[in-house]
Amino acid sequence: LRQRLDKQWQLLVRTGRGDELWHAQLLTVHRYPWVIIINFKITAPYRKPLSITVFRDQVNSENWRALNVLANTVME
């Protein structure tokens, strides 16, 4: 990887005004057998924390594997 994983994330967020692109920093990823919790610090359009919880049965096996790779990389 050429860039740090904790910097320069772009999140597509559905808001009351439609879909918006927010900029964020990745803070932590917590991995459990059936759930992954991803914590961001939104930096634009304003500053606030954002926590995303993904349950294993909400995504297909390929996306679950990718989330686990992310969790392993961030935890190193």
N, C-alpha and C positions, 0 to 999 in steps of 0.2 A: 504494500500500500504506500502510495506516495504522499498522502495527506493524513493528518491526524483524524481519527474517527470522531473525536469529541467536538470538532469545529465544523462550522459551515454546513449545517443541515438545513434543508428546505422541506417544510412540511406542508402538504396540501390539506387545508382545514376547511371543513364545511361550517359556515357561519350563517347568521340570519341574513346577511347581505350576499350570500352565495359562496362559492368556493374561493378561498384566498390562499396565497402563498406566504407562509410565515417563515422567518429565519430563526434558527435555534442552535443551541449548543447541547450536545448529549452529555448528561451528567452521570447517570448510572443505568445499568441493566441488571435486573435481578431475575435469575432463572430458577424455576422450580419444575418438577416433572410435568405438571399440567398447565402452567401459566408462566408468562414472561411479563415483567413490569419494566417499562422503559420510562425514564425520567429525563425531561428536557428543561432547559431554561430558554424560554422564548426571548429573542433579542429584538425582533421587529415583527409587527408594527408597534409593539410596546413590550415592556418587560413583565414576564410573569412565569411561574412554574407550570409545567404541563406533565401529567402522568398518564401513560397509556398502558392499559392492561389487555393482553392478548391471551385468550384461552386456547389450548391446543385444538379443541374441536371447532374453533372459529375459522381456521385456516387449513389449506391443504398441506400435505406432507412436505412438499418442496419449500413452501414459505416457512413452515415450522423449522425445517432444517436451516434455512437462511437466518432465521431469528436466533437459533442456537449458535450458529457461527458468529454472529454479531455479539451475542452475550459472552462467548468464550474469548473473543478478541478484546472486548472492552474490559473484561475482568483480569486480563493478563497484566 
